[in-house]
Amino acid sequence: MDKIYVSKEHFTSKPDCSQRSKTEEKTYDLLDRLRIPYEGVDHDVAPTIEACRAVEDELGILPCKNLFLRNRQKTTFFLLLMPGDKKFLTKDLSAQLNISRLSFAEPEFMEEYLGLTPGSVSVLGLMNDIDWYVDLLVDKELLESEYLGCHPCMNTTTLKIKTNDILTKFLKHTRHRHRVVKL
């Protein structure tokens, strides 16, 4: 199991952003403007779900896996949110979407459409998808959780946000819809 440092100091309002990226600062500004409460904690880069468990334990949330996917032709892109402990089988999701083959999308598409880098994939990156290239897929099981854990577009911080606030306030603002899938 990967061990990472997780701060014991939680924040519930925009932290000092002098040492943070402009994208992360923009995320806090949007959440505040939409009146979406959050609780956050800073930590080392968490490269695996196992490493993320320490962060989720600190915030009292379930691990969430965020996968950026595409079709074979590289014309349709998906952001999949699913429980971190669930195994992802491409064929199961492909069948639900009536797509012959799904693959992980290349980092350049992640940067172009979500403004994110590998490891920082988050539902909050949809704020950068102003032309709606990315479809949001949410595993049914996650919708049963009161809170979602997500990065503020930077993988050294995790936020705890009410699932309903993401679905009703955030997605309404970005004008993205979500599709429920069962994995």
C-alpha positions in Angstrom: 0.0 0.0 0.0 1.3 3.4 -1.0 1.7 5.8 2.0 1.2 9.5 1.4 1.1 12.5 3.6 -2.4 13.9 4.3 -2.8 17.1 6.1 -4.9 17.1 9.3 -5.9 20.7 8.6 -9.2 20.8 6.8 -10.6 23.9 5.0 -14.1 24.9 4.3 -13.5 28.1 2.3 -11.1 29.1 -0.4 -7.6 28.4 0.8 -4.6 30.7 0.2 -4.0 30.2 -3.5 -0.6 32.0 -3.8 1.1 28.6 -4.1 -1.7 26.9 -6.1 -2.4 26.7 -9.8 -4.7 29.2 -11.5 -7.0 26.3 -12.5 -7.3 25.3 -8.8 -8.1 28.8 -7.8 -10.7 29.1 -10.6 -12.3 26.0 -9.2 -12.7 27.5 -5.7 -14.0 30.7 -7.1 -16.7 28.8 -9.1 -17.7 26.7 -6.1 -18.1 29.8 -4.0 -20.0 31.6 -6.7 -22.4 28.7 -7.0 -22.7 28.5 -3.2 -21.5 24.9 -3.1 -20.1 24.1 0.3 -17.0 21.9 0.4 -14.5 20.5 2.8 -10.9 20.1 1.6 -7.6 18.6 2.6 -4.2 18.9 1.0 -2.0 15.8 0.5 0.8 14.3 -1.5 0.1 13.2 -5.1 -2.0 10.0 -4.7 -1.2 7.9 -7.8 -3.3 4.9 -6.9 -6.7 4.2 -5.3 -4.9 2.5 -2.4 -3.0 5.8 -1.8 -6.3 7.7 -2.0 -7.8 5.7 0.8 -5.9 7.7 3.4 -7.4 10.9 1.9 -10.9 9.5 1.8 -10.5 8.2 5.4 -9.5 11.7 6.5 -12.6 13.2 4.8 -14.9 10.4 5.7 -15.9 9.6 2.1 -15.7 6.6 -0.2 -12.9 6.5 -2.8 -14.0 7.6 -6.3 -12.4 6.5 -9.5 -12.5 9.1 -12.3 -11.7 7.6 -15.8 -11.4 9.6 -19.0 -12.5 7.4 -21.9 -13.1 7.7 -25.7 -14.5 5.7 -28.5 -12.2 4.0 -31.1 -12.6 6.9 -33.6 -11.6 9.5 -30.9 -14.8 11.5 -31.6 -16.8 10.8 -28.4 -15.4 11.3 -24.9 -16.6 10.2 -21.5 -15.8 11.0 -17.9 -16.8 8.0 -15.8 -17.2 8.3 -12.0 -17.4 5.0 -10.2 -16.6 3.6 -6.7 -12.8 3.2 -6.3 -13.1 -0.4 -5.2 -15.0 -1.5 -8.2 -13.3 -3.3 -11.0 -13.7 -1.5 -14.4 -14.5 -3.8 -17.3 -14.5 -1.9 -20.6 -16.8 -4.4 -22.2 -19.6 -3.9 -19.6 -19.6 -0.2 -20.1 -19.3 -0.4 -23.9 -22.4 -2.6 -24.0 -24.4 -0.1 -22.0 -23.4 2.7 -24.3 -23.8 0.7 -27.5 -20.2 1.4 -28.5 -18.1 -1.3 -29.9 -14.9 -0.4 -28.1 -13.9 2.1 -25.4 -10.4 3.0 -24.6 -8.6 5.4 -22.2 -8.3 8.8 -23.8 -4.9 10.2 -24.5 -3.6 13.0 -22.2 -3.8 15.6 -25.0 -7.6 15.2 -25.1 -7.8 15.5 -21.4 -5.9 18.8 -21.5 -7.8 20.1 -24.5 -11.4 19.3 -23.3 -11.1 19.3 -19.5 -8.0 21.4 -18.9 -6.6 18.7 -16.8 -3.4 16.5 -16.6 -3.3 12.8 -15.9 -3.9 12.1 -12.2 -6.1 15.2 -11.8 -9.2 14.0 -13.5 -12.3 15.2 -11.7 -15.9 16.0 -12.4 -14.9 19.6 -11.6 -12.9 19.6 -14.9 -16.2 19.8 -16.7 -16.2 23.6 -16.0 -13.5 23.8 -18.7 -15.6 21.8 -21.3 -17.5 24.8 -22.6 -18.4 23.1 -25.9 -19.7 19.9 -24.3 -17.2 17.4 -25.8 -17.3 15.2 -22.8 -20.3 13.1 -21.6 -20.6 12.4 -17.9 -21.3 8.9 -16.8 -22.0 8.1 -13.1 -22.1 4.6 -11.7 -25.5 4.1 -9.9 -23.8 3.1 -6.7 -22.1 6.6 -6.4 -25.5 8.3 -6.5 -26.3 6.5 -3.2 -23.5 8.3 -1.5 -24.2 11.6 0.2 -20.8 13.0 -0.7 -18.4 12.7 -3.6 -14.7 13.2 -3.3 -13.0 15.1 -6.1 -9.9 17.0 -7.0 -10.2 20.8 -7.5 -8.5 20.1 -10.9 -5.2 19.5 -9.1 -4.3 16.1 -7.6 -2.7 17.4 -4.4 -6.0 18.4 -2.8 -9.3 16.5 -2.4 -12.7 18.1 -1.8 -15.7 16.5 -0.1 -18.9 17.9 -1.8 -22.5 16.8 -1.6 -23.4 14.6 -4.5 -26.6 16.5 -4.9 -24.8 19.8 -5.2 -22.6 18.4 -8.0 -25.7 17.0 -9.8 -28.0 20.0 -9.4 -25.9 23.1 -9.0 -22.6 22.4 -10.7 -23.9 20.4 -13.7 -26.7 23.0 -14.2 -24.0 25.7 -14.4 -21.8 23.8 -16.8 -24.9 22.6 -18.7 -23.7 19.0 -18.7 -26.1 16.1 -18.1 -25.2 12.9 -16.5 -26.1 9.3 -17.5 -26.4 6.7 -14.9 -24.6 3.4 -15.6 -24.4 0.2 -13.6 -21.0 -1.4 -13.4 
